[in-house]
Amino acid sequence: MKRRLTTAVASASVAAALLLAAPVAAQAYVPTGPNTVTITVTNNGPVPVPGFQPGTPVTFTLVGRGVTGANIATANLPVTSASVNKTADSSGTATAVVTLPANPSGTYTLAASGARADGNGGGSNNGGGNNNGGTNALPETGVNGESLMGIYIGGGALVLAGATVAVAAKVRRNRAENKA
């Protein structure tokens, strides 16, 4: 009995350690700011973004499932981001060529950051629409309850393992007292 209990406790401890040590998928970085324009990308190909000062560097960051530096994208991977630098042409338009995975899933957001010619900051559009300008909204901060689910499950597993060990020790003591 002692050997089985020790094995069970060791197994539970290893399982709890593996559960807590499992890597958690990080949230991909989406640039925001007054000089950033965000676009939802739905197709492969060049994505021109107008409104930058001619000849200035523009950083494009693609965020989505399976994004790699090669395609500013590979399939069924966690949401990641990759960046590439381009230069705005003489009309102030910077263009990034986007290649999505063969079976894209989720949403893909392209953020273009650089010196804006219109001086009103960035904004958002949905693929070639007009620039809506910046906002005065506060950034989203704080904790997302869903992101803590793994911690809650891990904590519950540790409490359950501790309770199991305590009950097993009590039962063993009671049996030892009854035999004596």
Secondary structure as the mmCIF struct_conf table of DSSP 4:
data_model
#
loop_
_struct_conf.conf_type_id
_struct_conf.id
_struct_conf.beg_label_comp_id
_struct_conf.beg_label_asym_id
_struct_conf.beg_label_seq_id
_struct_conf.end_label_comp_id
_struct_conf.end_label_asym_id
_struct_conf.end_label_seq_id
HELX_RH_AL_P HELX_RH_AL_P1 LYS A 2 ALA A 21
BEND BEND1 ALA A 22 ALA A 22
HELX_LH_PP_P HELX_LH_PP_P1 PRO A 23 TYR A 29
BEND BEND2 GLY A 33 GLY A 33
TURN_TY1_P TURN_TY1_P1 PRO A 34 ASN A 35
STRN STRN1 THR A 36 VAL A 41
BEND BEND3 ASN A 43 ASN A 44
STRN STRN2 GLY A 45 VAL A 49
STRN STRN3 PHE A 52 PHE A 52
HELX_LH_PP_P HELX_LH_PP_P2 GLN A 53 GLN A 53
TURN_TY1_P TURN_TY1_P2 PRO A 54 GLY A 55
STRN STRN4 PRO A 57 ARG A 65
TURN_TY1_P TURN_TY1_P3 GLY A 66 GLY A 66
HELX_RH_3T_P HELX_RH_3T_P1 GLY A 69 ASN A 71
BEND BEND4 ALA A 75 ASN A 76
STRN STRN5 VAL A 79 THR A 87
TURN_TY1_P TURN_TY1_P4 SER A 90 SER A 91
BEND BEND5 GLY A 92 GLY A 92
STRN STRN6 ALA A 94 VAL A 98
BEND BEND6 ALA A 102 ASN A 103
BEND BEND7 GLY A 106 GLY A 106
STRN STRN7 TYR A 108 SER A 113
BEND BEND8 GLY A 114 GLY A 114
STRN STRN8 ARG A 116 ARG A 116
BEND BEND9 ALA A 117 ASN A 120
STRN STRN9 GLY A 123 ASN A 125
BEND BEND10 ASN A 126 GLY A 128
HELX_LH_PP_P HELX_LH_PP_P3 ALA A 137 GLU A 140
BEND BEND11 GLY A 142 GLY A 142
HELX_RH_3T_P HELX_RH_3T_P2 GLY A 145 LEU A 148
HELX_RH_AL_P HELX_RH_AL_P2 MET A 149 LYS A 179
#
